[in-house]
Every structure is written in structure tokens, then in C-alpha cells.
Amino acid sequence: MGKICREAARSPSFDSAAESLADLAEVDFSGRQVGCIALEVGDQLRQARDQQVDDFQNHRLRPETEVAPKLAVVSIDGGRYQTRSESQGPGIHDPAWREDKVADLVTMSTQKHTEDPHPQLPRCFTHKEGVVELVRGITSQGALADVIDPSAEAPASLGIFQPAPAETSWPPEPLVRTCQATTQDSEAFGPMVAAEAQRRNFFAAASRAFLGDGGLWIWTIHRTFFPTFEPIVDFVHVLTYVYLSAKALGGGTEAIWQRYLRWAEACWQGRVTEVLEELRQALEQMAPPVEGQEEKPTDPYQVISRAIGYFEHNRPRMDYPRYRRDGLPVTSGRVESLIKQFNRRVKGTEKAWNPDHAEMILQLRAAQLSDDDRLSKHLKNRPISPFRSYKATKRKKAG
């Protein structure tokens, strides 16, 4: 059962999972059988998650450990998956893209510093080709994709942006990760994340951080459920707005690059006000769009306006020198990577999910990706599991 569920959570499809099970585990199942089992267990995991949320909301949920983490970090982001209409016969009807929501909850080892341990912009953010690749990777799904050179290839990964060995002494080190995911809206997602944080005793941590890309719904969850966590906007997304703004103001290639470097370093050093002032002055010298004319997202006026709005809204969450002194992370690369791991299972033009089934498979994938052995514990302890010991069953009946 564990092999079937783990492979169903890992493989790109139930048919692929069945093929892998036949080749490697010598277990002969059809893709349909694998899907039925996976969705059944996914539904059980969903029920367990919903019970945890209910316990949290009714003040019944207690931390599973009394040991408080040294540093607890919550990062939230959204992915993409495709749905289809139900009860319309064979085939895919009315396909539509939807957003799923993912949270990365990780404990970290860290240390505080009396001075900023890394005041200079990391080298990984000063390589022109790498920065263009990074920005294109972030904007490739959005309306700003055309701002980047359309002939450039989309990045295969963002591994190039890991700090060089000499720069790895200051970031906190991850210890244990668990995750939550759902197809529901942010109002429902917030309690799910908070319940998982309560289970892991995150609210008692010595240091607490909450990272996001700047989306309004993310900071609403922070204000509602994590007000004691330090809110931090992901520096890589800040960098994206800096690069696009530098490019929108025009000039030669070298002038654009030097403008980017100056603004990127200013943001890294917490001098966001200086960048904002330059952007406002630049906007004042631009002609606004003609009323009634279609607004293009790549128009320089629109790019600068969006950057100003982003920096004004997120400025209180961009004190990066203080975060580094306090031993806190400043990028949400871990949740970005986690989104990709979920996407490998649920995202694709060839995948059109029944919305209810998508929720189930997200639970299975979350259990498989978490470090708390959640899936194995569930399979061992669920009421119909053949692996439960006779004594455990007898105790439950007696209770």
C-alpha cells in the first residue's frame, strides 16, 4: 500500500505509477486501480487535515512536542493546475486553469549577528545572464514576460542562484520540513497552515519568520494567523521588479545594467526609499497613457507604476540588513522549489483534474514531500490498515 501511494504521488500519472510498480516492485496493477487507491488514501488524509483544522479553530489542538524550535519559518505561494467540468461524458470539457496554494513550514538552525553578516549584494545577483534567466523564470507565466528578451530560453532551474561556498555562512540551515496544500481559497488555506504550525509548536519558537512574494492574500494570512512572525518579502521578487524597472527606463545595455546593480544593492542594503524616489521622478517625466487607449503591461509607464506600487506596499517588509543580523532568511526559494515539486504531479496541459480529485492528490503529494513520515504513519494507523497491531486495535475498542 505504501509503495502504491508513494509512487502515485511521485509519478506524473497513475498509468506511469502502475508501470513503475510493475517494473520495480513487481506488483501488477492497472493505472485505474492505482488511481482508486491513491484517491482513497488522499481523501483520508484530507479528512485528517480537516479534523486538525477543526481542532485548531476550537482550541483543542496541542503541539505534538514541547520542544520549541530555534527558528520557525512559514513560506506561502501559489501554483497552477487545470480543471475540467464534471458529468459531461468522456473527454475534457471546459478546461480552465486554477491556482493551488502551498505552504512550506520548516524549522531551521540559525545564529544572530551584531553586524550585517553580508552587506554586499551576493555575486549570484550580479551575473547578467543569470539575472535575466531568473527574471524570465519568474515572469514567464505573467503579463511581463515580453519585457525580457523573447529569444532567451526559459530556465530549467534556479540552482545557479545558490550562494557561492564563501557566502554560505550567514543563511539559516533547514532542519525539518512539512507542507500543506489545497485547491481551496486563501480564506480556507490560512487555518490549514496555522493548524500545522500549531501542531509543530511554531508559535513558541525563539525566532519566527513569514515569507511571501508580495501577494495581498499572503499578507492577509500573515496578519490573521501569524502576527507574531516577522513578515519578509522575498528578495528575488524584489530583484525582478528592480530589473524590469531598470530596463523600462531605457538607454544602452551597459546603462541599464549599471542602473539595475545600483538599485539591487540599495534594496539589499535596506535603502528602498532611495529607489522609490528615483522611480517616482522617472514616472513624472513620462507621458501617461492616452485615455481610452488599450494599456499594454510592457509599456514603460505601466512597468514603473507597478514597481512603485509594489515597493510602497512592501517597504515595511524589506528591512533585509536587520533580517540578516537576526539570522532570518530573506528569500523564499524553498517554497518556490516546493511549488515545482507539486507542479510536476498536478500541472500540465495534458492533465485536467476533477477538482475534488485534485484536492486528494495534493494531500497525498504533501504527505510524500513532508519530513514527518506522515504517509507511513497514516497507512499504519488508519482503521482499515492490515498493518495495525492486534494490541492497538484491542485498546481502541476497549476505549
Secondary structure, DSSP 8 states (H G I E B T S, - for coil): -HHHHHHHHHSSSHHHHHHHIIIII-----HHHHHHHHHHHHHHHHHHHHHHHHHHHTT----S-S---SEEEEEEEEEEEEE--SSS-SS--S-EEEEEEEEEEEEEE----SS-S--S--GGGS-HHHHHHHHHHHHTTSTTGGGS-TTS---S-SGGGS--GGG-SSS-EEEEEEEEEESS-HHHHHHHHHHHHHHTTGGG-SEEEEEESS-HHHHHHHHHH-TTSEEEE-HHHHHHHHHHHHHHT---HHHHHHHHHHHHHHHHTT-HHHHHHHHHHHHHTS----TTS---TTSHHHHHHHHHHHHHHHGGG--HHHHHHTT-----HHHHHHHHHHHHHH--TT--B-HHHHHHHHHHHHHHH-TT-HHHHHHHHSTT-TTS-HHHHHHHHH-
